[in-house]
Amino acid sequence: MSQNDLIYVAQNALYTTMLAAAPMLGIGVLVGLIVSVFQATTQINDQTLVFVPKILAVLLALLFTGAWIMNLLADYTIKLIGGINTIIG
């Protein structure tokens, strides 16, 4: 296995991980921003006010994008396992 092969596998792994995590992270940041603006305008400083909506939004995002994420990870795994012969040999 050459250094270029290892770098290629690592790049694809990082790209797939970022792509799979993006929907939940994006929704979490967006809900956190909205709740922070709400807290700043109403001057309510309660930490649970941020935590509960974020958790619910991330779970909803996972519910709606879960099948896509599983397909993405399954495709990556199939490509990785299928490429073992070219990497080793």
ZADRENDO-141673 format. One record per residue (C-alpha): x, y, z; residue number from 1. Coordinates in Angstrom, 2 decimals, always signed. Each point is the difference from the previous one (the first is absolute). Layout:
R | x | y | z | i
R | X | Y | Z | NUM
...
//
This chain:
R | x | y | z | i
R | +0.00 | +0.00 | +0.00 | 1
R | +1.53 | +3.24 | -1.08 | 2
R | -0.24 | +3.29 | +1.80 | 3
R | -2.28 | +1.39 | -2.71 | 4
R | -2.46 | -2.88 | +0.49 | 5
R | -0.09 | +0.62 | +3.73 | 6
R | -0.59 | +3.72 | -0.51 | 7
R | -2.78 | -0.73 | -2.49 | 8
R | -1.77 | -2.36 | +2.44 | 9
R | +0.38 | +2.50 | +2.86 | 10
R | -1.34 | +2.87 | -2.13 | 11
R | -3.03 | -2.01 | -1.05 | 12
R | -0.64 | -1.04 | +3.61 | 13
R | +0.13 | +3.59 | +1.22 | 14
R | -2.17 | +1.24 | -2.87 | 15
R | -2.62 | -2.69 | +0.62 | 16
R | +0.00 | +0.72 | +3.73 | 17
R | -0.47 | +3.73 | -0.55 | 18
R | -2.75 | -0.62 | -2.56 | 19
R | -1.82 | -2.37 | +2.37 | 20
R | +0.23 | +2.38 | +2.98 | 21
R | -0.87 | +3.19 | -1.90 | 22
R | -3.82 | -0.14 | +0.28 | 23
R | +0.00 | -0.44 | +3.78 | 24
R | +2.74 | +2.54 | +0.59 | 25
R | -1.64 | +2.55 | -2.29 | 26
R | -3.40 | -0.35 | +1.65 | 27
R | +1.59 | +0.14 | +3.46 | 28
R | +1.85 | +3.22 | -0.82 | 29
R | -3.09 | +1.57 | -1.57 | 30
R | -2.26 | -0.85 | +2.95 | 31
R | +2.68 | +1.15 | +2.45 | 32
R | +0.25 | +3.33 | -1.80 | 33
R | -3.77 | +0.48 | -0.01 | 34
R | -0.29 | -0.85 | +3.70 | 35
R | +2.94 | +2.29 | +0.82 | 36
R | -1.67 | +2.90 | -1.79 | 37
R | -3.23 | -0.79 | +1.86 | 38
R | +1.88 | -0.05 | +3.32 | 39
R | +1.75 | +3.27 | -0.79 | 40
R | -3.26 | +1.76 | -0.86 | 41
R | -1.93 | -1.31 | +2.99 | 42
R | +2.98 | -0.01 | +2.42 | 43
R | -0.76 | -3.56 | +1.11 | 44
R | +3.23 | -1.71 | +1.02 | 45
R | -0.96 | -3.62 | +0.49 | 46
R | +2.36 | -2.68 | -1.33 | 47
R | -2.74 | -2.58 | -0.44 | 48
R | -1.73 | +2.35 | -2.42 | 49
R | +2.91 | -0.56 | -2.41 | 50
R | +0.53 | -3.70 | +0.67 | 51
R | -3.51 | -1.41 | -0.49 | 52
R | -0.80 | +1.61 | -3.39 | 53
R | +3.42 | -0.95 | -1.36 | 54
R | -0.42 | -3.63 | +1.01 | 55
R | -3.48 | -0.14 | -1.50 | 56
R | +1.14 | +1.66 | -3.24 | 57
R | +2.99 | -2.31 | -0.36 | 58
R | -2.18 | -3.06 | +0.61 | 59
R | -2.49 | +1.22 | -2.62 | 60
R | +2.83 | +0.61 | -2.46 | 61
R | +1.29 | -3.52 | +0.68 | 62
R | -3.50 | -1.38 | -0.51 | 63
R | -0.36 | +1.69 | -3.39 | 64
R | +3.57 | -0.57 | -1.26 | 65
R | +0.75 | -3.34 | +1.67 | 66
R | -0.71 | -2.11 | -3.09 | 67
R | +2.19 | +2.22 | -2.16 | 68
R | +2.83 | -0.17 | +2.55 | 69
R | -0.24 | -3.79 | +0.16 | 70
R | +0.13 | -0.23 | -3.81 | 71
R | +2.99 | +2.34 | -0.06 | 72
R | +1.89 | -2.04 | +2.59 | 73
R | -0.96 | -3.31 | -1.62 | 74
R | +1.24 | +1.22 | -3.41 | 75
R | +3.26 | +1.18 | +1.54 | 76
R | +0.49 | -3.33 | +1.77 | 77
R | -0.72 | -1.98 | -3.18 | 78
R | +2.51 | +2.12 | -1.95 | 79
R | +2.58 | -0.36 | +2.75 | 80
R | -0.36 | -3.76 | +0.25 | 81
R | -0.07 | -0.34 | -3.79 | 82
R | +3.22 | +1.99 | -0.29 | 83
R | +1.98 | -2.15 | +2.42 | 84
R | +1.50 | -2.05 | -2.86 | 85
R | +1.28 | +3.10 | -1.77 | 86
R | +1.41 | +1.47 | +3.20 | 87
R | +1.77 | -3.13 | +1.22 | 88
R | +1.03 | -1.55 | -3.26 | 89
//
